Amino acid sequence: MTTFELKTLLIHRISEINDVSFLRALKTILDTKTEAGVIQLTQDQLEDIIESKKEIEKGLFVENNVLDKQVRQWLNAR
């Protein structure tokens, strides 16, 4: 079944449903799928990102490959 055929079938089947609770549940699923590309951040998360950017500008970070090496050394020392 092609994408177009599946969409057509679903549209037809949904148009026959009269159960409001079920339709709301479907809407929730569809809203979640269509909004998946947009992430809503809290104010705390936004502030953390701003602080992290400031730390990066000051050079207060460790590159991933360096950190991986440090972790491997730490694990081998145990």
mmCIF file of the N, C-alpha and C atoms, coordinates in Angstrom:
data_MODEL
# 
_entry.id   MODEL 
# 
loop_
_atom_site.group_PDB 
_atom_site.id 
_atom_site.type_symbol 
_atom_site.label_atom_id 
_atom_site.label_alt_id 
_atom_site.label_comp_id 
_atom_site.label_asym_id 
_atom_site.label_entity_id 
_atom_site.label_seq_id 
_atom_site.pdbx_PDB_ins_code 
_atom_site.Cartn_x 
_atom_site.Cartn_y 
_atom_site.Cartn_z 
_atom_site.occupancy 
_atom_site.B_iso_or_equiv 
_atom_site.pdbx_formal_charge 
_atom_site.auth_seq_id 
_atom_site.auth_comp_id 
_atom_site.auth_asym_id 
_atom_site.auth_atom_id 
_atom_site.pdbx_PDB_model_num 
ATOM 1   N N  . MET A 1 1  ? 0.858   -1.170 0.000  1.00 0.00 ? 1  MET A N  1 
ATOM 2   C CA . MET A 1 1  ? 0.000   0.000  0.000  1.00 0.00 ? 1  MET A CA 1 
ATOM 3   C C  . MET A 1 1  ? 0.905   1.234  0.000  1.00 0.00 ? 1  MET A C  1 
ATOM 4   N N  . THR A 1 2  ? 0.623   2.147  -0.898 1.00 0.00 ? 2  THR A N  1 
ATOM 5   C CA . THR A 1 2  ? 1.427   3.367  -0.986 1.00 0.00 ? 2  THR A CA 1 
ATOM 6   C C  . THR A 1 2  ? 1.038   4.337  0.120  1.00 0.00 ? 2  THR A C  1 
ATOM 7   N N  . THR A 1 3  ? 1.859   5.331  0.320  1.00 0.00 ? 3  THR A N  1 
ATOM 8   C CA . THR A 1 3  ? 1.568   6.359  1.319  1.00 0.00 ? 3  THR A CA 1 
ATOM 9   C C  . THR A 1 3  ? 0.252   7.052  0.996  1.00 0.00 ? 3  THR A C  1 
ATOM 10  N N  . PHE A 1 4  ? 0.063   7.386  -0.267 1.00 0.00 ? 4  PHE A N  1 
ATOM 11  C CA . PHE A 1 4  ? -1.175  8.046  -0.679 1.00 0.00 ? 4  PHE A CA 1 
ATOM 12  C C  . PHE A 1 4  ? -2.393  7.177  -0.385 1.00 0.00 ? 4  PHE A C  1 
ATOM 13  N N  . GLU A 1 5  ? -2.307  5.893  -0.726 1.00 0.00 ? 5  GLU A N  1 
ATOM 14  C CA . GLU A 1 5  ? -3.432  4.976  -0.483 1.00 0.00 ? 5  GLU A CA 1 
ATOM 15  C C  . GLU A 1 5  ? -3.727  4.858  1.017  1.00 0.00 ? 5  GLU A C  1 
ATOM 16  N N  . LEU A 1 6  ? -2.682  4.772  1.812  1.00 0.00 ? 6  LEU A N  1 
ATOM 17  C CA . LEU A 1 6  ? -2.859  4.660  3.255  1.00 0.00 ? 6  LEU A CA 1 
ATOM 18  C C  . LEU A 1 6  ? -3.506  5.921  3.825  1.00 0.00 ? 6  LEU A C  1 
ATOM 19  N N  . LYS A 1 7  ? -3.044  7.080  3.396  1.00 0.00 ? 7  LYS A N  1 
ATOM 20  C CA . LYS A 1 7  ? -3.641  8.344  3.854  1.00 0.00 ? 7  LYS A CA 1 
ATOM 21  C C  . LYS A 1 7  ? -5.116  8.410  3.474  1.00 0.00 ? 7  LYS A C  1 
ATOM 22  N N  . THR A 1 8  ? -5.424  8.040  2.247  1.00 0.00 ? 8  THR A N  1 
ATOM 23  C CA . THR A 1 8  ? -6.809  8.064  1.778  1.00 0.00 ? 8  THR A CA 1 
ATOM 24  C C  . THR A 1 8  ? -7.683  7.135  2.611  1.00 0.00 ? 8  THR A C  1 
ATOM 25  N N  . LEU A 1 9  ? -7.179  5.936  2.870  1.00 0.00 ? 9  LEU A N  1 
ATOM 26  C CA . LEU A 1 9  ? -7.912  4.976  3.685  1.00 0.00 ? 9  LEU A CA 1 
ATOM 27  C C  . LEU A 1 9  ? -8.148  5.519  5.095  1.00 0.00 ? 9  LEU A C  1 
ATOM 28  N N  . LEU A 1 10 ? -7.114  6.079  5.686  1.00 0.00 ? 10 LEU A N  1 
ATOM 29  C CA . LEU A 1 10 ? -7.246  6.623  7.046  1.00 0.00 ? 10 LEU A CA 1 
ATOM 30  C C  . LEU A 1 10 ? -8.235  7.788  7.100  1.00 0.00 ? 10 LEU A C  1 
ATOM 31  N N  . ILE A 1 11 ? -8.157  8.664  6.129  1.00 0.00 ? 11 ILE A N  1 
ATOM 32  C CA . ILE A 1 11 ? -9.098  9.795  6.080  1.00 0.00 ? 11 ILE A CA 1 
ATOM 33  C C  . ILE A 1 11 ? -10.531 9.283  6.008  1.00 0.00 ? 11 ILE A C  1 
ATOM 34  N N  . HIS A 1 12 ? -10.750 8.302  5.167  1.00 0.00 ? 12 HIS A N  1 
ATOM 35  C CA . HIS A 1 12 ? -12.090 7.724  5.023  1.00 0.00 ? 12 HIS A CA 1 
ATOM 36  C C  . HIS A 1 12 ? -12.546 7.086  6.340  1.00 0.00 ? 12 HIS A C  1 
ATOM 37  N N  . ARG A 1 13 ? -11.670 6.295  6.954  1.00 0.00 ? 13 ARG A N  1 
ATOM 38  C CA . ARG A 1 13 ? -12.024 5.605  8.202  1.00 0.00 ? 13 ARG A CA 1 
ATOM 39  C C  . ARG A 1 13 ? -12.280 6.602  9.323  1.00 0.00 ? 13 ARG A C  1 
ATOM 40  N N  . ILE A 1 14 ? -11.459 7.651  9.419  1.00 0.00 ? 14 ILE A N  1 
ATOM 41  C CA . ILE A 1 14 ? -11.642 8.658  10.468 1.00 0.00 ? 14 ILE A CA 1 
ATOM 42  C C  . ILE A 1 14 ? -12.951 9.402  10.269 1.00 0.00 ? 14 ILE A C  1 
ATOM 43  N N  . SER A 1 15 ? -13.321 9.658  9.028  1.00 0.00 ? 15 SER A N  1 
ATOM 44  C CA . SER A 1 15 ? -14.569 10.387 8.761  1.00 0.00 ? 15 SER A CA 1 
ATOM 45  C C  . SER A 1 15 ? -15.799 9.608  9.229  1.00 0.00 ? 15 SER A C  1 
ATOM 46  N N  . GLU A 1 16 ? -15.652 8.298  9.405  1.00 0.00 ? 16 GLU A N  1 
ATOM 47  C CA . GLU A 1 16 ? -16.774 7.469  9.857  1.00 0.00 ? 16 GLU A CA 1 
ATOM 48  C C  . GLU A 1 16 ? -16.866 7.356  11.377 1.00 0.00 ? 16 GLU A C  1 
ATOM 49  N N  . ILE A 1 17 ? -15.885 7.855  12.095 1.00 0.00 ? 17 ILE A N  1 
ATOM 50  C CA . ILE A 1 17 ? -15.849 7.736  13.560 1.00 0.00 ? 17 ILE A CA 1 
ATOM 51  C C  . ILE A 1 17 ? -16.629 8.882  14.192 1.00 0.00 ? 17 ILE A C  1 
ATOM 52  N N  . ASN A 1 18 ? -17.504 8.548  15.137 1.00 0.00 ? 18 ASN A N  1 
ATOM 53  C CA . ASN A 1 18 ? -18.283 9.562  15.850 1.00 0.00 ? 18 ASN A CA 1 
ATOM 54  C C  . ASN A 1 18 ? -17.925 9.643  17.338 1.00 0.00 ? 18 ASN A C  1 
ATOM 55  N N  . ASP A 1 19 ? -17.017 8.803  17.790 1.00 0.00 ? 19 ASP A N  1 
ATOM 56  C CA . ASP A 1 19 ? -16.599 8.774  19.181 1.00 0.00 ? 19 ASP A CA 1 
ATOM 57  C C  . ASP A 1 19 ? -15.631 9.933  19.444 1.00 0.00 ? 19 ASP A C  1 
ATOM 58  N N  . VAL A 1 20 ? -16.114 10.946 20.163 1.00 0.00 ? 20 VAL A N  1 
ATOM 59  C CA . VAL A 1 20 ? -15.338 12.164 20.397 1.00 0.00 ? 20 VAL A CA 1 
ATOM 60  C C  . VAL A 1 20 ? -14.045 11.861 21.163 1.00 0.00 ? 20 VAL A C  1 
ATOM 61  N N  . SER A 1 21 ? -14.110 10.989 22.145 1.00 0.00 ? 21 SER A N  1 
ATOM 62  C CA . SER A 1 21 ? -12.908 10.650 22.921 1.00 0.00 ? 21 SER A CA 1 
ATOM 63  C C  . SER A 1 21 ? -11.843 10.018 22.028 1.00 0.00 ? 21 SER A C  1 
ATOM 64  N N  . PHE A 1 22 ? -12.277 9.127  21.169 1.00 0.00 ? 22 PHE A N  1 
ATOM 65  C CA . PHE A 1 22 ? -11.342 8.469  20.258 1.00 0.00 ? 22 PHE A CA 1 
ATOM 66  C C  . PHE A 1 22 ? -10.738 9.479  19.284 1.00 0.00 ? 22 PHE A C  1 
ATOM 67  N N  . LEU A 1 23 ? -11.568 10.370 18.758 1.00 0.00 ? 23 LEU A N  1 
ATOM 68  C CA . LEU A 1 23 ? -11.074 11.387 17.829 1.00 0.00 ? 23 LEU A CA 1 
ATOM 69  C C  . LEU A 1 23 ? -10.080 12.327 18.518 1.00 0.00 ? 23 LEU A C  1 
ATOM 70  N N  . ARG A 1 24 ? -10.352 12.666 19.773 1.00 0.00 ? 24 ARG A N  1 
ATOM 71  C CA . ARG A 1 24 ? -9.398  13.498 20.530 1.00 0.00 ? 24 ARG A CA 1 
ATOM 72  C C  . ARG A 1 24 ? -8.074  12.769 20.707 1.00 0.00 ? 24 ARG A C  1 
ATOM 73  N N  . ALA A 1 25 ? -8.143  11.473 20.988 1.00 0.00 ? 25 ALA A N  1 
ATOM 74  C CA . ALA A 1 25 ? -6.926  10.677 21.140 1.00 0.00 ? 25 ALA A CA 1 
ATOM 75  C C  . ALA A 1 25 ? -6.125  10.671 19.835 1.00 0.00 ? 25 ALA A C  1 
ATOM 76  N N  . LEU A 1 26 ? -6.808  10.507 18.712 1.00 0.00 ? 26 LEU A N  1 
ATOM 77  C CA . LEU A 1 26 ? -6.138  10.559 17.410 1.00 0.00 ? 26 LEU A CA 1 
ATOM 78  C C  . LEU A 1 26 ? -5.504  11.922 17.179 1.00 0.00 ? 26 LEU A C  1 
ATOM 79  N N  . LYS A 1 27 ? -6.224  12.975 17.547 1.00 0.00 ? 27 LYS A N  1 
ATOM 80  C CA . LYS A 1 27 ? -5.695  14.333 17.388 1.00 0.00 ? 27 LYS A CA 1 
ATOM 81  C C  . LYS A 1 27 ? -4.427  14.509 18.203 1.00 0.00 ? 27 LYS A C  1 
ATOM 82  N N  . THR A 1 28 ? -4.427  13.973 19.415 1.00 0.00 ? 28 THR A N  1 
ATOM 83  C CA . THR A 1 28 ? -3.236  14.057 20.266 1.00 0.00 ? 28 THR A CA 1 
ATOM 84  C C  . THR A 1 28 ? -2.051  13.364 19.604 1.00 0.00 ? 28 THR A C  1 
ATOM 85  N N  . ILE A 1 29 ? -2.287  12.198 19.064 1.00 0.00 ? 29 ILE A N  1 
ATOM 86  C CA . ILE A 1 29 ? -1.221  11.465 18.368 1.00 0.00 ? 29 ILE A CA 1 
ATOM 87  C C  . ILE A 1 29 ? -0.707  12.277 17.183 1.00 0.00 ? 29 ILE A C  1 
ATOM 88  N N  . LEU A 1 30 ? -1.626  12.807 16.388 1.00 0.00 ? 30 LEU A N  1 
ATOM 89  C CA . LEU A 1 30 ? -1.232  13.584 15.211 1.00 0.00 ? 30 LEU A CA 1 
ATOM 90  C C  . LEU A 1 30 ? -0.511  14.863 15.601 1.00 0.00 ? 30 LEU A C  1 
ATOM 91  N N  . ASP A 1 31 ? -0.988  15.536 16.649 1.00 0.00 ? 31 ASP A N  1 
ATOM 92  C CA . ASP A 1 31 ? -0.322  16.756 17.112 1.00 0.00 ? 31 ASP A CA 1 
ATOM 93  C C  . ASP A 1 31 ? 1.097   16.460 17.565 1.00 0.00 ? 31 ASP A C  1 
ATOM 94  N N  . THR A 1 32 ? 1.272   15.355 18.243 1.00 0.00 ? 32 THR A N  1 
ATOM 95  C CA . THR A 1 32 ? 2.597   14.969 18.713 1.00 0.00 ? 32 THR A CA 1 
ATOM 96  C C  . THR A 1 32 ? 3.530   14.722 17.540 1.00 0.00 ? 32 THR A C  1 
ATOM 97  N N  . LYS A 1 33 ? 3.042   14.061 16.522 1.00 0.00 ? 33 LYS A N  1 
ATOM 98  C CA . LYS A 1 33 ? 3.864   13.748 15.355 1.00 0.00 ? 33 LYS A CA 1 
ATOM 99  C C  . LYS A 1 33 ? 4.232   15.014 14.583 1.00 0.00 ? 33 LYS A C  1 
ATOM 100 N N  . THR A 1 34 ? 3.289   15.911 14.398 1.00 0.00 ? 34 THR A N  1 
ATOM 101 C CA . THR A 1 34 ? 3.560   17.110 13.607 1.00 0.00 ? 34 THR A CA 1 
ATOM 102 C C  . THR A 1 34 ? 4.384   18.126 14.374 1.00 0.00 ? 34 THR A C  1 
ATOM 103 N N  . GLU A 1 35 ? 4.370   18.070 15.705 1.00 0.00 ? 35 GLU A N  1 
ATOM 104 C CA . GLU A 1 35 ? 5.150   18.999 16.515 1.00 0.00 ? 35 GLU A CA 1 
ATOM 105 C C  . GLU A 1 35 ? 6.491   18.413 16.930 1.00 0.00 ? 35 GLU A C  1 
ATOM 106 N N  . ALA A 1 36 ? 6.812   17.221 16.450 1.00 0.00 ? 36 ALA A N  1 
ATOM 107 C CA . ALA A 1 36 ? 8.035   16.540 16.873 1.00 0.00 ? 36 ALA A CA 1 
ATOM 108 C C  . ALA A 1 36 ? 9.292   17.336 16.529 1.00 0.00 ? 36 ALA A C  1 
ATOM 109 N N  . GLY A 1 37 ? 9.242   18.129 15.477 1.00 0.00 ? 37 GLY A N  1 
ATOM 110 C CA . GLY A 1 37 ? 10.411  18.903 15.085 1.00 0.00 ? 37 GLY A CA 1 
ATOM 111 C C  . GLY A 1 37 ? 10.641  20.138 15.927 1.00 0.00 ? 37 GLY A C  1 
ATOM 112 N N  . VAL A 1 38 ? 9.680   20.523 16.739 1.00 0.00 ? 38 VAL A N  1 
ATOM 113 C CA . VAL A 1 38 ? 9.786   21.729 17.552 1.00 0.00 ? 38 VAL A CA 1 
ATOM 114 C C  . VAL A 1 38 ? 9.913   21.325 19.003 1.00 0.00 ? 38 VAL A C  1 
ATOM 115 N N  . ILE A 1 39 ? 10.981  21.769 19.631 1.00 0.00 ? 39 ILE A N  1 
ATOM 116 C CA . ILE A 1 39 ? 11.203  21.458 21.036 1.00 0.00 ? 39 ILE A CA 1 
ATOM 117 C C  . ILE A 1 39 ? 10.886  22.702 21.862 1.00 0.00 ? 39 ILE A C  1 
ATOM 118 N N  . GLN A 1 40 ? 10.013  22.544 22.827 1.00 0.00 ? 40 GLN A N  1 
ATOM 119 C CA . GLN A 1 40 ? 9.671   23.645 23.720 1.00 0.00 ? 40 GLN A CA 1 
ATOM 120 C C  . GLN A 1 40 ? 10.563  23.556 24.952 1.00 0.00 ? 40 GLN A C  1 
ATOM 121 N N  . LEU A 1 41 ? 11.378  24.573 25.176 1.00 0.00 ? 41 LEU A N  1 
ATOM 122 C CA . LEU A 1 41 ? 12.280  24.583 26.316 1.00 0.00 ? 41 LEU A CA 1 
ATOM 123 C C  . LEU A 1 41 ? 11.689  25.403 27.458 1.00 0.00 ? 41 LEU A C  1 
ATOM 124 N N  . THR A 1 42 ? 12.008  24.974 28.675 1.00 0.00 ? 42 THR A N  1 
ATOM 125 C CA . THR A 1 42 ? 11.589  25.749 29.846 1.00 0.00 ? 42 THR A CA 1 
ATOM 126 C C  . THR A 1 42 ? 12.545  26.932 30.005 1.00 0.00 ? 42 THR A C  1 
ATOM 127 N N  . GLN A 1 43 ? 12.171  27.858 30.857 1.00 0.00 ? 43 GLN A N  1 
ATOM 128 C CA . GLN A 1 43 ? 13.032  29.008 31.114 1.00 0.00 ? 43 GLN A CA 1 
ATOM 129 C C  . GLN A 1 43 ? 14.363  28.555 31.707 1.00 0.00 ? 43 GLN A C  1 
ATOM 130 N N  . ASP A 1 44 ? 14.330  27.578 32.608 1.00 0.00 ? 44 ASP A N  1 
ATOM 131 C CA . ASP A 1 44 ? 15.566  27.046 33.194 1.00 0.00 ? 44 ASP A CA 1 
ATOM 132 C C  . ASP A 1 44 ? 16.478  26.447 32.125 1.00 0.00 ? 44 ASP A C  1 
ATOM 133 N N  . GLN A 1 45 ? 15.899  25.721 31.188 1.00 0.00 ? 45 GLN A N  1 
ATOM 134 C CA . GLN A 1 45 ? 16.692  25.122 30.113 1.00 0.00 ? 45 GLN A CA 1 
ATOM 135 C C  . GLN A 1 45 ? 17.329  26.201 29.242 1.00 0.00 ? 45 GLN A C  1 
ATOM 136 N N  . LEU A 1 46 ? 16.562  27.247 28.930 1.00 0.00 ? 46 LEU A N  1 
ATOM 137 C CA . LEU A 1 46 ? 17.101  28.349 28.135 1.00 0.00 ? 46 LEU A CA 1 
ATOM 138 C C  . LEU A 1 46 ? 18.257  29.028 28.865 1.00 0.00 ? 46 LEU A C  1 
ATOM 139 N N  . GLU A 1 47 ? 18.094  29.234 30.168 1.00 0.00 ? 47 GLU A N  1 
ATOM 140 C CA . GLU A 1 47 ? 19.156  29.861 30.959 1.00 0.00 ? 47 GLU A CA 1 
ATOM 141 C C  . GLU A 1 47 ? 20.395  28.975 31.007 1.00 0.00 ? 47 GLU A C  1 
ATOM 142 N N  . ASP A 1 48 ? 20.211  27.656 31.118 1.00 0.00 ? 48 ASP A N  1 
ATOM 143 C CA . ASP A 1 48 ? 21.340  26.727 31.111 1.00 0.00 ? 48 ASP A CA 1 
ATOM 144 C C  . ASP A 1 48 ? 22.095  26.794 29.786 1.00 0.00 ? 48 ASP A C  1 
ATOM 145 N N  . ILE A 1 49 ? 21.366  26.900 28.696 1.00 0.00 ? 49 ILE A N  1 
ATOM 146 C CA . ILE A 1 49 ? 21.996  26.989 27.377 1.00 0.00 ? 49 ILE A CA 1 
ATOM 147 C C  . ILE A 1 49 ? 22.803  28.271 27.261 1.00 0.00 ? 49 ILE A C  1 
ATOM 148 N N  . ILE A 1 50 ? 22.237  29.371 27.715 1.00 0.00 ? 50 ILE A N  1 
ATOM 149 C CA . ILE A 1 50 ? 22.946  30.658 27.669 1.00 0.00 ? 50 ILE A CA 1 
ATOM 150 C C  . ILE A 1 50 ? 24.226  30.585 28.504 1.00 0.00 ? 50 ILE A C  1 
ATOM 151 N N  . GLU A 1 51 ? 24.120  30.010 29.702 1.00 0.00 ? 51 GLU A N  1 
ATOM 152 C CA . GLU A 1 51 ? 25.291  29.872 30.577 1.00 0.00 ? 51 GLU A CA 1 
ATOM 153 C C  . GLU A 1 51 ? 26.343  28.968 29.933 1.00 0.00 ? 51 GLU A C  1 
ATOM 154 N N  . SER A 1 52 ? 25.907  27.895 29.308 1.00 0.00 ? 52 SER A N  1 
ATOM 155 C CA . SER A 1 52 ? 26.844  26.984 28.641 1.00 0.00 ? 52 SER A CA 1 
ATOM 156 C C  . SER A 1 52 ? 27.569  27.683 27.495 1.00 0.00 ? 52 SER A C  1 
ATOM 157 N N  . LYS A 1 53 ? 26.866  28.504 26.745 1.00 0.00 ? 53 LYS A N  1 
ATOM 158 C CA . LYS A 1 53 ? 27.499  29.245 25.651 1.00 0.00 ? 53 LYS A CA 1 
ATOM 159 C C  . LYS A 1 53 ? 28.550  30.204 26.180 1.00 0.00 ? 53 LYS A C  1 
ATOM 160 N N  . LYS A 1 54 ? 28.254  30.847 27.311 1.00 0.00 ? 54 LYS A N  1 
ATOM 161 C CA . LYS A 1 54 ? 29.226  31.752 27.931 1.00 0.00 ? 54 LYS A CA 1 
ATOM 162 C C  . LYS A 1 54 ? 30.471  30.983 28.372 1.00 0.00 ? 54 LYS A C  1 
ATOM 163 N N  . GLU A 1 55 ? 30.276  29.788 28.943 1.00 0.00 ? 55 GLU A N  1 
ATOM 164 C CA . GLU A 1 55 ? 31.410  28.967 29.370 1.00 0.00 ? 55 GLU A CA 1 
ATOM 165 C C  . GLU A 1 55 ? 32.263  28.549 28.170 1.00 0.00 ? 55 GLU A C  1 
ATOM 166 N N  . ILE A 1 56 ? 31.621  28.204 27.076 1.00 0.00 ? 56 ILE A N  1 
ATOM 167 C CA . ILE A 1 56 ? 32.355  27.820 25.865 1.00 0.00 ? 56 ILE A CA 1 
ATOM 168 C C  . ILE A 1 56 ? 33.183  28.996 25.360 1.00 0.00 ? 56 ILE A C  1 
ATOM 169 N N  . GLU A 1 57 ? 32.588  30.196 25.368 1.00 0.00 ? 57 GLU A N  1 
ATOM 170 C CA . GLU A 1 57 ? 33.315  31.386 24.920 1.00 0.00 ? 57 GLU A CA 1 
ATOM 171 C C  . GLU A 1 57 ? 34.543  31.636 25.783 1.00 0.00 ? 57 GLU A C  1 
ATOM 172 N N  . LYS A 1 58 ? 34.488  31.277 27.065 1.00 0.00 ? 58 LYS A N  1 
ATOM 173 C CA . LYS A 1 58 ? 35.610  31.459 27.992 1.00 0.00 ? 58 LYS A CA 1 
ATOM 174 C C  . LYS A 1 58 ? 36.606  30.301 27.919 1.00 0.00 ? 58 LYS A C  1 
ATOM 175 N N  . GLY A 1 59 ? 36.299  29.298 27.097 1.00 0.00 ? 59 GLY A N  1 
ATOM 176 C CA . GLY A 1 59 ? 37.190  28.159 26.974 1.00 0.00 ? 59 GLY A CA 1 
ATOM 177 C C  . GLY A 1 59 ? 37.002  27.129 28.066 1.00 0.00 ? 59 GLY A C  1 
ATOM 178 N N  . LEU A 1 60 ? 35.905  27.205 28.798 1.00 0.00 ? 60 LEU A N  1 
ATOM 179 C CA . LEU A 1 60 ? 35.646  26.283 29.904 1.00 0.00 ? 60 LEU A CA 1 
ATOM 180 C C  . LEU A 1 60 ? 34.896  25.052 29.409 1.00 0.00 ? 60 LEU A C  1 
ATOM 181 N N  . PHE A 1 61 ? 35.597  24.238 28.624 1.00 0.00 ? 61 PHE A N  1 
ATOM 182 C CA . PHE A 1 61 ? 34.998  23.022 28.098 1.00 0.00 ? 61 PHE A CA 1 
ATOM 183 C C  . PHE A 1 61 ? 36.101  22.015 27.806 1.00 0.00 ? 61 PHE A C  1 
ATOM 184 N N  . VAL A 1 62 ? 35.720  20.775 27.624 1.00 0.00 ? 62 VAL A N  1 
ATOM 185 C CA . VAL A 1 62 ? 36.642  19.711 27.237 1.00 0.00 ? 62 VAL A CA 1 
ATOM 186 C C  . VAL A 1 62 ? 36.099  19.103 25.956 1.00 0.00 ? 62 VAL A C  1 
ATOM 187 N N  . GLU A 1 63 ? 36.975  18.984 24.962 1.00 0.00 ? 63 GLU A N  1 
ATOM 188 C CA . GLU A 1 63 ? 36.541  18.382 23.705 1.00 0.00 ? 63 GLU A CA 1 
ATOM 189 C C  . GLU A 1 63 ? 36.233  16.912 23.917 1.00 0.00 ? 63 GLU A C  1 
ATOM 190 N N  . ASN A 1 64 ? 35.295  16.393 23.138 1.00 0.00 ? 64 ASN A N  1 
ATOM 191 C CA . ASN A 1 64 ? 34.806  15.038 23.319 1.00 0.00 ? 64 ASN A CA 1 
ATOM 192 C C  . ASN A 1 64 ? 35.917  13.989 23.235 1.00 0.00 ? 64 ASN A C  1 
ATOM 193 N N  . ASN A 1 65 ? 36.810  14.113 22.263 1.00 0.00 ? 65 ASN A N  1 
ATOM 194 C CA . ASN A 1 65 ? 37.877  13.118 22.118 1.00 0.00 ? 65 ASN A CA 1 
ATOM 195 C C  . ASN A 1 65 ? 38.818  13.136 23.320 1.00 0.00 ? 65 ASN A C  1 
ATOM 196 N N  . VAL A 1 66 ? 39.080  14.306 23.890 1.00 0.00 ? 66 VAL A N  1 
ATOM 197 C CA . VAL A 1 66 ? 39.923  14.417 25.082 1.00 0.00 ? 66 VAL A CA 1 
ATOM 198 C C  . VAL A 1 66 ? 39.213  13.777 26.272 1.00 0.00 ? 66 VAL A C  1 
ATOM 199 N N  . LEU A 1 67 ? 37.939  14.054 26.411 1.00 0.00 ? 67 LEU A N  1 
ATOM 200 C CA . LEU A 1 67 ? 37.166  13.470 27.509 1.00 0.00 ? 67 LEU A CA 1 
ATOM 201 C C  . LEU A 1 67 ? 37.099  11.952 27.387 1.00 0.00 ? 67 LEU A C  1 
ATOM 202 N N  . ASP A 1 68 ? 36.900  11.449 26.168 1.00 0.00 ? 68 ASP A N  1 
ATOM 203 C CA . ASP A 1 68 ? 36.887  9.994  25.952 1.00 0.00 ? 68 ASP A CA 1 
ATOM 204 C C  . ASP A 1 68 ? 38.203  9.376  26.418 1.00 0.00 ? 68 ASP A C  1 
ATOM 205 N N  . LYS A 1 69 ? 39.325  10.009 26.078 1.00 0.00 ? 69 LYS A N  1 
ATOM 206 C CA . LYS A 1 69 ? 40.636  9.504  26.475 1.00 0.00 ? 69 LYS A CA 1 
ATOM 207 C C  . LYS A 1 69 ? 40.762  9.505  27.997 1.00 0.00 ? 69 LYS A C  1 
ATOM 208 N N  . GLN A 1 70 ? 40.309  10.566 28.645 1.00 0.00 ? 70 GLN A N  1 
ATOM 209 C CA . GLN A 1 70 ? 40.387  10.650 30.098 1.00 0.00 ? 70 GLN A CA 1 
ATOM 210 C C  . GLN A 1 70 ? 39.536  9.568  30.759 1.00 0.00 ? 70 GLN A C  1 
ATOM 211 N N  . VAL A 1 71 ? 38.375  9.323  30.214 1.00 0.00 ? 71 VAL A N  1 
ATOM 212 C CA . VAL A 1 71 ? 37.491  8.294  30.769 1.00 0.00 ? 71 VAL A CA 1 
ATOM 213 C C  . VAL A 1 71 ? 38.123  6.912  30.604 1.00 0.00 ? 71 VAL A C  1 
ATOM 214 N N  . ARG A 1 72 ? 38.688  6.643  29.436 1.00 0.00 ? 72 ARG A N  1 
ATOM 215 C CA . ARG A 1 72 ? 39.352  5.350  29.219 1.00 0.00 ? 72 ARG A CA 1 
ATOM 216 C C  . ARG A 1 72 ? 40.505  5.162  30.200 1.00 0.00 ? 72 ARG A C  1 
ATOM 217 N N  . GLN A 1 73 ? 41.294  6.208  30.422 1.00 0.00 ? 73 GLN A N  1 
ATOM 218 C CA . GLN A 1 73 ? 42.401  6.130  31.372 1.00 0.00 ? 73 GLN A CA 1 
ATOM 219 C C  . GLN A 1 73 ? 41.879  5.887  32.782 1.00 0.00 ? 73 GLN A C  1 
ATOM 220 N N  . TRP A 1 74 ? 40.812  6.560  33.132 1.00 0.00 ? 74 TRP A N  1 
ATOM 221 C CA . TRP A 1 74 ? 40.217  6.383  34.469 1.00 0.00 ? 74 TRP A CA 1 
ATOM 222 C C  . TRP A 1 74 ? 39.699  4.950  34.656 1.00 0.00 ? 74 TRP A C  1 
ATOM 223 N N  . LEU A 1 75 ? 39.041  4.439  33.629 1.00 0.00 ? 75 LEU A N  1 
ATOM 224 C CA . LEU A 1 75 ? 38.499  3.075  33.708 1.00 0.00 ? 75 LEU A CA 1 
ATOM 225 C C  . LEU A 1 75 ? 39.620  2.041  33.796 1.00 0.00 ? 75 LEU A C  1 
ATOM 226 N N  . ASN A 1 76 ? 40.699  2.250  33.062 1.00 0.00 ? 76 ASN A N  1 
ATOM 227 C CA . ASN A 1 76 ? 41.819  1.316  33.098 1.00 0.00 ? 76 ASN A CA 1 
ATOM 228 C C  . ASN A 1 76 ? 42.568  1.361  34.420 1.00 0.00 ? 76 ASN A C  1 
ATOM 229 N N  . ALA A 1 77 ? 42.508  2.485  35.099 1.00 0.00 ? 77 ALA A N  1 
ATOM 230 C CA . ALA A 1 77 ? 43.194  2.622  36.396 1.00 0.00 ? 77 ALA A CA 1 
ATOM 231 C C  . ALA A 1 77 ? 42.431  1.946  37.520 1.00 0.00 ? 77 ALA A C  1 
ATOM 232 N N  . ARG A 1 78 ? 41.203  1.612  37.315 1.00 0.00 ? 78 ARG A N  1 
ATOM 233 C CA . ARG A 1 78 ? 40.382  1.006  38.366 1.00 0.00 ? 78 ARG A CA 1 
ATOM 234 C C  . ARG A 1 78 ? 40.737  -0.392 38.557 1.00 0.00 ? 78 ARG A C  1 
# 
